[in-house]
Amino acid sequence: MSTAGEQSEDQARAAALIDLDSAASTESAGVLKVGGEVDLLTTPLLKSGIEEQLAISRPLLVIDLSGVSFLGSSGLAALVEAREAAQGKGTALRLVAGNRTVFRPLATTGLSTLFDLRETLEEALAAPI
């Protein structure tokens, strides 16, 4: 079992490895920009960010992964969960996956076919829902 001190150290390390920013969100589209590493340690923070965006009813959620430097299997699983949660709320989900670091794991696992992938945030926001 881990102590509260160990948990807060893990949370601090995780926060230092991932950057989440939702400042680009609008009334019609939630935007979650993700930067840094998405791995077992940081995935809970990503999930929380996605849940916060989905809690606000909007027709579109864009997860911008262009700043991600590593995307591990737990991050892929979180994206699949996000897709299911968005579908359940009637929200369209788009991923900005314009870099190799993000696109390659999606493609090699076959997950790229599940998502509406776009090269840029601008493209993701401009495409019709």
MARROFI-839785 format. One line per 3 residues: their letters; for each residue x, y, z of N, C-alpha, C, CB. Coordinates in nm, 2 decimals. Glycine has a CB too. Example, Ala and Ser with C-alpha at 12.3 -4.5 7.8 and 13.67 -1.06 7.14 Angstrom:
# residues 2
AS) 1.32,-0.57,0.78,1.23,-0.45,0.78,1.32,-0.33,0.78,1.13,-0.45,0.90 | 1.28,-0.22,0.71,1.37,-0.11,0.71,1.29,0.00,0.79,1.41,-0.06,0.57
//
This chain:
# residues 129
MST) 0.08,-0.12,0.00,0.00,0.00,0.00,0.09,0.12,0.00,-0.09,0.00,0.12 | 0.04,0.23,-0.07,0.12,0.35,-0.07,0.06,0.45,0.03,0.12,0.41,-0.21 | 0.14,0.53,0.08,0.10,0.63,0.18,0.05,0.75,0.11,0.21,0.67,0.28
AGE) -0.02,0.84,0.18,-0.07,0.97,0.12,0.05,1.05,0.07,-0.15,1.05,0.23 | 0.16,1.05,0.14,0.28,1.12,0.09,0.33,1.07,-0.04,0.39,1.12,0.19 | 0.33,0.93,-0.06,0.38,0.87,-0.18,0.28,0.91,-0.30,0.39,0.72,-0.17
QSE) 0.15,0.91,-0.26,0.05,0.94,-0.36,0.07,1.08,-0.41,-0.09,0.92,-0.31 | 0.09,1.18,-0.32,0.11,1.32,-0.36,0.23,1.34,-0.44,0.10,1.41,-0.24 | 0.34,1.26,-0.41,0.46,1.27,-0.49,0.44,1.22,-0.63,0.58,1.18,-0.42
DQA) 0.36,1.11,-0.64,0.33,1.06,-0.77,0.24,1.16,-0.85,0.25,0.92,-0.76 | 0.15,1.22,-0.78,0.07,1.32,-0.85,0.15,1.44,-0.89,-0.04,1.37,-0.75 | 0.25,1.48,-0.81,0.33,1.59,-0.85,0.42,1.55,-0.97,0.42,1.63,-0.73
RAA) 0.47,1.43,-0.97,0.55,1.38,-1.08,0.47,1.38,-1.21,0.61,1.25,-1.06 | 0.35,1.33,-1.20,0.26,1.32,-1.31,0.23,1.46,-1.37,0.13,1.25,-1.27 | 0.20,1.55,-1.28,0.17,1.69,-1.32,0.29,1.75,-1.40,0.12,1.77,-1.21
ALI) 0.41,1.71,-1.36,0.52,1.77,-1.42,0.55,1.71,-1.56,0.65,1.75,-1.33 | 0.49,1.59,-1.59,0.51,1.52,-1.72,0.41,1.55,-1.82,0.52,1.38,-1.69 | 0.29,1.60,-1.78,0.18,1.62,-1.88,0.13,1.76,-1.86,0.07,1.52,-1.86
DLD) 0.09,1.82,-1.97,0.03,1.96,-1.97,-0.11,1.95,-2.03,0.12,2.06,-2.04 | -0.21,1.99,-1.96,-0.34,1.99,-2.01,-0.39,2.14,-2.01,-0.44,1.90,-1.92 | -0.45,2.18,-2.12,-0.50,2.32,-2.14,-0.63,2.32,-2.21,-0.39,2.40,-2.21
SAA) -0.73,2.38,-2.15,-0.86,2.38,-2.21,-0.90,2.53,-2.25,-0.97,2.32,-2.12 | -0.81,2.62,-2.25,-0.84,2.76,-2.27,-0.90,2.78,-2.41,-0.71,2.84,-2.26 | -0.87,2.70,-2.51,-0.92,2.72,-2.64,-1.07,2.68,-2.66,-0.84,2.65,-2.74
STE) -1.13,2.63,-2.56,-1.27,2.58,-2.57,-1.36,2.70,-2.60,-1.31,2.51,-2.43 | -1.47,2.67,-2.67,-1.57,2.76,-2.70,-1.71,2.71,-2.65,-1.57,2.79,-2.85 | -1.81,2.79,-2.68,-1.95,2.74,-2.65,-1.99,2.62,-2.72,-2.05,2.85,-2.67
SAG) -1.94,2.60,-2.84,-1.98,2.49,-2.93,-1.88,2.37,-2.93,-2.01,2.54,-3.06 | -1.76,2.40,-2.88,-1.66,2.29,-2.89,-1.56,2.30,-2.76,-1.57,2.31,-3.01 | -1.55,2.18,-2.70,-1.45,2.17,-2.59,-1.32,2.14,-2.66,-1.49,2.06,-2.49
VLK) -1.21,2.20,-2.61,-1.08,2.17,-2.67,-0.99,2.14,-2.55,-1.03,2.29,-2.75 | -0.93,2.02,-2.55,-0.83,1.98,-2.45,-0.70,1.96,-2.52,-0.87,1.85,-2.38 | -0.61,2.06,-2.50,-0.47,2.04,-2.56,-0.39,1.97,-2.46,-0.41,2.18,-2.59
VGG) -0.32,1.86,-2.51,-0.24,1.77,-2.43,-0.10,1.78,-2.48,-0.29,1.62,-2.44 | -0.01,1.80,-2.38,0.14,1.80,-2.41,0.21,1.71,-2.32,0.19,1.95,-2.41 | 0.33,1.67,-2.36,0.41,1.59,-2.27,0.39,1.44,-2.29,0.39,1.63,-2.13
EVD) 0.41,1.37,-2.18,0.40,1.22,-2.19,0.26,1.17,-2.14,0.51,1.16,-2.10 | 0.20,1.08,-2.21,0.08,1.01,-2.17,0.11,0.87,-2.15,-0.04,1.03,-2.28 | 0.13,0.84,-2.02,0.17,0.70,-1.98,0.09,0.66,-1.86,0.32,0.69,-1.95
LLT) 0.12,0.55,-1.79,0.05,0.50,-1.68,0.04,0.60,-1.57,0.12,0.37,-1.63 | 0.14,0.68,-1.55,0.15,0.78,-1.44,0.06,0.90,-1.47,0.29,0.83,-1.41 | 0.05,0.94,-1.59,-0.02,1.06,-1.63,-0.16,1.04,-1.68,0.06,1.14,-1.73
TPL) -0.19,0.92,-1.72,-0.32,0.89,-1.78,-0.44,0.93,-1.68,-0.34,0.75,-1.81 | -0.43,0.92,-1.55,-0.54,0.96,-1.47,-0.57,1.11,-1.48,-0.51,0.93,-1.32 | -0.46,1.19,-1.50,-0.48,1.33,-1.52,-0.55,1.36,-1.66,-0.35,1.41,-1.52
LKS) -0.51,1.29,-1.76,-0.58,1.30,-1.89,-0.73,1.26,-1.88,-0.51,1.21,-1.99 | -0.76,1.15,-1.81,-0.90,1.11,-1.79,-0.98,1.22,-1.72,-0.90,0.98,-1.72 | -0.92,1.28,-1.62,-0.99,1.39,-1.55,-1.02,1.51,-1.64,-0.91,1.43,-1.43
GIE) -0.92,1.54,-1.72,-0.94,1.65,-1.81,-1.04,1.63,-1.91,-0.81,1.68,-1.88 | -1.05,1.50,-1.96,-1.15,1.47,-2.06,-1.29,1.47,-1.99,-1.12,1.33,-2.12 | -1.30,1.41,-1.87,-1.43,1.41,-1.80,-1.48,1.56,-1.77,-1.41,1.34,-1.67
EQL) -1.39,1.65,-1.74,-1.42,1.79,-1.72,-1.48,1.85,-1.84,-1.31,1.87,-1.67 | -1.42,1.82,-1.96,-1.47,1.87,-2.08,-1.60,1.81,-2.12,-1.37,1.85,-2.20 | -1.62,1.68,-2.10,-1.75,1.62,-2.13,-1.86,1.65,-2.04,-1.73,1.46,-2.13
AIS) -1.83,1.70,-1.92,-1.93,1.74,-1.83,-2.00,1.87,-1.88,-1.87,1.77,-1.69 | -1.94,1.94,-1.96,-2.00,2.06,-2.02,-2.06,2.02,-2.16,-1.90,2.18,-2.04 | -2.19,2.02,-2.17,-2.26,1.97,-2.29,-2.23,2.06,-2.41,-2.41,1.96,-2.27
RPL) -2.16,2.01,-2.50,-2.12,2.08,-2.63,-2.13,1.97,-2.74,-1.98,2.15,-2.62 | -2.15,2.01,-2.86,-2.17,1.91,-2.97,-2.03,1.85,-3.01,-2.23,1.98,-3.09 | -1.92,1.91,-2.97,-1.79,1.86,-3.02,-1.69,1.87,-2.91,-1.74,1.94,-3.14
LVI) -1.60,1.77,-2.90,-1.48,1.77,-2.81,-1.37,1.74,-2.90,-1.50,1.67,-2.69 | -1.27,1.82,-2.90,-1.14,1.80,-2.97,-1.03,1.78,-2.87,-1.11,1.92,-3.07 | -0.96,1.67,-2.88,-0.85,1.64,-2.80,-0.73,1.66,-2.89,-0.85,1.50,-2.73
DLS) -0.65,1.77,-2.86,-0.54,1.80,-2.94,-0.41,1.74,-2.88,-0.52,1.96,-2.95 | -0.36,1.64,-2.95,-0.25,1.56,-2.91,-0.12,1.60,-2.97,-0.27,1.41,-2.93 | -0.12,1.71,-3.04,0.00,1.75,-3.12,0.12,1.78,-3.03,-0.04,1.88,-3.20
GVS) 0.10,1.81,-2.90,0.21,1.84,-2.82,0.26,1.72,-2.74,0.17,1.94,-2.72 | 0.20,1.60,-2.77,0.24,1.48,-2.70,0.37,1.42,-2.75,0.13,1.37,-2.71 | 0.46,1.39,-2.65,0.59,1.34,-2.69,0.60,1.19,-2.67,0.70,1.40,-2.60
FLG) 0.50,1.13,-2.60,0.50,0.98,-2.58,0.35,0.95,-2.55,0.59,0.93,-2.46 | 0.30,0.84,-2.62,0.17,0.79,-2.60,0.17,0.64,-2.58,0.08,0.83,-2.73 | 0.15,0.61,-2.45,0.15,0.47,-2.41,0.02,0.40,-2.42,0.21,0.45,-2.27
SSG) 0.02,0.27,-2.39,-0.11,0.19,-2.40,-0.22,0.24,-2.31,-0.08,0.05,-2.37 | -0.18,0.29,-2.19,-0.28,0.34,-2.10,-0.35,0.47,-2.16,-0.22,0.37,-1.96 | -0.27,0.55,-2.23,-0.32,0.67,-2.29,-0.42,0.63,-2.41,-0.21,0.75,-2.35
LAA) -0.38,0.52,-2.48,-0.47,0.47,-2.59,-0.60,0.43,-2.53,-0.40,0.36,-2.67 | -0.59,0.36,-2.42,-0.71,0.31,-2.35,-0.80,0.42,-2.31,-0.68,0.22,-2.23 | -0.74,0.53,-2.26,-0.81,0.65,-2.21,-0.88,0.71,-2.33,-0.72,0.75,-2.14
LVE) -0.82,0.71,-2.44,-0.88,0.77,-2.56,-1.00,0.69,-2.61,-0.78,0.78,-2.68 | -0.99,0.56,-2.60,-1.10,0.47,-2.64,-1.22,0.49,-2.54,-1.06,0.32,-2.63 | -1.19,0.51,-2.41,-1.29,0.54,-2.31,-1.36,0.67,-2.34,-1.23,0.53,-2.17
ARE) -1.27,0.77,-2.38,-1.33,0.90,-2.41,-1.42,0.89,-2.53,-1.21,1.00,-2.44 | -1.39,0.81,-2.62,-1.48,0.79,-2.74,-1.61,0.74,-2.70,-1.41,0.70,-2.85 | -1.61,0.64,-2.61,-1.73,0.58,-2.57,-1.81,0.67,-2.48,-1.70,0.45,-2.48
AAQ) -1.75,0.75,-2.40,-1.82,0.85,-2.31,-1.88,0.96,-2.40,-1.72,0.91,-2.21 | -1.81,1.00,-2.50,-1.86,1.11,-2.59,-1.98,1.06,-2.66,-1.75,1.16,-2.68 | -1.97,0.94,-2.72,-2.08,0.88,-2.79,-2.21,0.87,-2.70,-2.05,0.74,-2.84
GKG) -2.18,0.83,-2.57,-2.29,0.82,-2.48,-2.36,0.96,-2.45,-2.24,0.77,-2.35 | -2.29,1.06,-2.47,-2.34,1.20,-2.44,-2.39,1.26,-2.57,-2.24,1.29,-2.37 | -2.37,1.20,-2.69,-2.41,1.26,-2.81,-2.31,1.37,-2.86,-2.55,1.31,-2.81
TAL) -2.19,1.36,-2.81,-2.08,1.45,-2.85,-1.99,1.39,-2.95,-2.00,1.50,-2.72 | -1.96,1.47,-3.05,-1.86,1.42,-3.15,-1.72,1.44,-3.09,-1.88,1.50,-3.29 | -1.64,1.34,-3.12,-1.50,1.35,-3.07,-1.40,1.35,-3.18,-1.47,1.23,-2.97
RLV) -1.31,1.44,-3.18,-1.20,1.44,-3.28,-1.07,1.45,-3.21,-1.22,1.57,-3.38 | -0.97,1.38,-3.27,-0.84,1.39,-3.22,-0.75,1.46,-3.32,-0.78,1.24,-3.19 | -0.66,1.55,-3.27,-0.56,1.61,-3.35,-0.44,1.52,-3.33,-0.53,1.76,-3.31
AGN) -0.40,1.45,-3.44,-0.30,1.35,-3.43,-0.20,1.37,-3.55,-0.35,1.20,-3.43 | -0.16,1.49,-3.57,-0.07,1.52,-3.68,0.07,1.49,-3.67,-0.09,1.66,-3.71 | 0.11,1.43,-3.55,0.25,1.40,-3.54,0.27,1.24,-3.53,0.32,1.46,-3.42
RTV) 0.39,1.20,-3.57,0.42,1.05,-3.57,0.41,0.99,-3.43,0.56,1.03,-3.63 | 0.44,1.06,-3.33,0.44,1.01,-3.19,0.30,0.97,-3.15,0.49,1.12,-3.10 | 0.20,1.03,-3.20,0.06,1.00,-3.17,0.00,0.91,-3.28,-0.02,1.13,-3.16
FRP) 0.02,0.94,-3.40,-0.04,0.86,-3.51,0.01,0.72,-3.51,-0.02,0.93,-3.64 | 0.13,0.70,-3.50,0.19,0.56,-3.51,0.13,0.46,-3.41,0.34,0.57,-3.49 | 0.12,0.49,-3.28,0.05,0.40,-3.19,-0.10,0.37,-3.22,0.06,0.44,-3.05
LAT) -0.16,0.48,-3.27,-0.30,0.46,-3.31,-0.31,0.37,-3.43,-0.37,0.60,-3.34 | -0.23,0.39,-3.53,-0.23,0.31,-3.65,-0.19,0.17,-3.63,-0.14,0.37,-3.76 | -0.08,0.15,-3.55,-0.03,0.01,-3.53,-0.13,-0.08,-3.45,0.10,0.01,-3.47
TGL) -0.21,-0.01,-3.36,-0.30,-0.09,-3.28,-0.44,-0.10,-3.35,-0.32,-0.02,-3.15 | -0.45,-0.04,-3.47,-0.58,-0.04,-3.54,-0.68,0.06,-3.49,-0.64,-0.18,-3.53 | -0.64,0.14,-3.39,-0.74,0.23,-3.33,-0.76,0.36,-3.42,-0.69,0.28,-3.20
STL) -0.68,0.38,-3.51,-0.69,0.50,-3.60,-0.83,0.50,-3.67,-0.58,0.51,-3.70 | -0.88,0.38,-3.70,-1.01,0.37,-3.77,-1.13,0.40,-3.68,-1.02,0.23,-3.82 | -1.11,0.40,-3.55,-1.22,0.43,-3.46,-1.24,0.58,-3.44,-1.19,0.37,-3.32
FDL) -1.14,0.66,-3.47,-1.14,0.81,-3.44,-1.15,0.89,-3.57,-1.02,0.84,-3.36 | -1.21,1.01,-3.55,-1.20,1.12,-3.65,-1.07,1.19,-3.62,-1.33,1.21,-3.64 | -0.97,1.16,-3.70,-0.84,1.22,-3.69,-0.82,1.34,-3.78,-0.73,1.11,-3.71
RET) -0.76,1.44,-3.73,-0.73,1.56,-3.80,-0.58,1.60,-3.78,-0.82,1.68,-3.76 | -0.53,1.67,-3.88,-0.39,1.71,-3.87,-0.36,1.83,-3.78,-0.34,1.75,-4.01 | -0.46,1.92,-3.78,-0.44,2.04,-3.70,-0.57,2.07,-3.62,-0.40,2.16,-3.79
LEE) -0.55,2.15,-3.51,-0.66,2.20,-3.43,-0.76,2.28,-3.52,-0.62,2.28,-3.31 | -0.71,2.36,-3.60,-0.79,2.45,-3.69,-0.88,2.36,-3.78,-0.70,2.54,-3.77 | -0.82,2.26,-3.83,-0.89,2.16,-3.92,-1.00,2.09,-3.84,-0.80,2.06,-3.99
ALA) -0.97,2.05,-3.72,-1.06,1.98,-3.63,-1.18,2.06,-3.60,-0.99,1.92,-3.51 | -1.16,2.19,-3.57,-1.27,2.28,-3.53,-1.35,2.32,-3.65,-1.21,2.40,-3.46 | -1.29,2.33,-3.77,-1.36,2.38,-3.89,-1.45,2.27,-3.96,-1.26,2.43,-3.99
API) -1.41,2.15,-3.94,-1.49,2.04,-4.01,-1.63,2.03,-3.96,-1.42,1.91,-3.99 | -1.73,2.01,-4.04,-1.86,2.00,-4.00,-1.88,1.88,-3.91,-1.96,1.98,-4.12 | -1.97,1.89,-3.82,-2.00,1.78,-3.72,-2.09,1.68,-3.78,-2.06,1.84,-3.59
//
